[in-house]
Amino acid sequence: MKAVILAGGMGTRISEESQMRPKPMIEIGGKPILWHIMKLYSSYGINDFIICCGYKGYMIKEYFVNYHKYQTDTTFCLKDDTQIDHKNNIEPWKVTLIDTGLKTMTAGRILRIRDYLNDAPFCLTYGDGVADINIAALLSYHNKNKKIVTITATRPDGRFGAIKLSENTGEIQGFKEKARKDQAWVNAGFMVMEPEVFSYLGDGDEMLEAGPFERLAEQNRMDAYFHEGFWSPMDTIHDKQFLENLWKSGRAPWKIW
């Protein structure tokens, strides 16, 4: 099975970093968050990736062009301009990089890589979020329920306290730390899709969560796999620092490899 990663957005909410590199190339623990996502899939035996590039996509391509070189012990024989590669720890990845446009909507990015999917089911996720999700369990759930699309639904950790107040006077009556169970369910990415999804994408001029997912939901062709474990997007510099601190502590929940 192939895993498709959406990596073409401009990442405007984390412009402190994204003005210099595409968002999926922002590093956590010295490695792009894209690498962390791929390592998660690879730990479940999924090693064939299609990366939908866009904004500064050439930087993603350069990363993989040089990947073998940077991961390999090498002897350079300068006099005769030869080199000898020694031990390496290269992952068994096949990586297809597709330029899906600078401002293309997510539905359009999926349409543009259709020919590389061989009319087979595929995984799909965003290139800016990590989780300790059990991919094998997600796939099993999707196959059992036989929907066109299965998304991973999770409730993010509460980041803001809720205010209890009088609706009549506006008088504050107390505060409450918003617990995870009080949060709304959100799409965490880590989706599975059948080839039939392409008939719902129209001309691709929409975000997936808008028209395509709405049409699938109306026809009862979507399902949700509930994930109660760790999940975090990297939307802001605060999110990046949060993930970086987890990695440095040696307690990064998504590091299951």
Secondary structure, DSSP 8 states (H G I E B T S, - for coil): -EEEEEE----GGGHHHHTTS-GGG-EETTEEHHHHHHHHHHTTT--EEEEEE-TTHHHHHHHHHTHHHHHEEEEEETTTTEEEEEEE-----EEEEEE--SS--HHHHHHHTGGGTTT--EEEEETTEEE---HHHHHHHHHHHT-SEEEEEE-----SEEEEE-TTT--EEEEEE--GGGS--EE-S-EEE-GGGGGGSTTS-S-TTTHHHHHHHHTT-EEEEE--S-EEE--SHHHHHHHHHHHHHT--TT---
